[in-house]
Amino acid sequence: MVNDATERKQWKRGVLQVATLEQQRLGGDLHHGLGQQPTGTALLLKGVTRRFSPLSGRRIRV
């Protein structure tokens, strides 16, 4: 009976460790992947807006 409790605790500890590692991996993927894409898009749009702004004195060539 004591052995079952010890094995159960070890199993729970292992499951929690795997879950924590997976959560960290997913968080890193989101931060480095999806989190940076909107930022990059916003910067590109800001540059395009400045380049073709009527106040910049530039005209769009067609």
Secondary structure, DSSP 4 states (H G I P E B T S, - for coil): -HHHHHHHHHHHHHHHHHHHHHHHHHHHHIIIIITHHHHHHHHHHHHHHHHT-GGGT-----
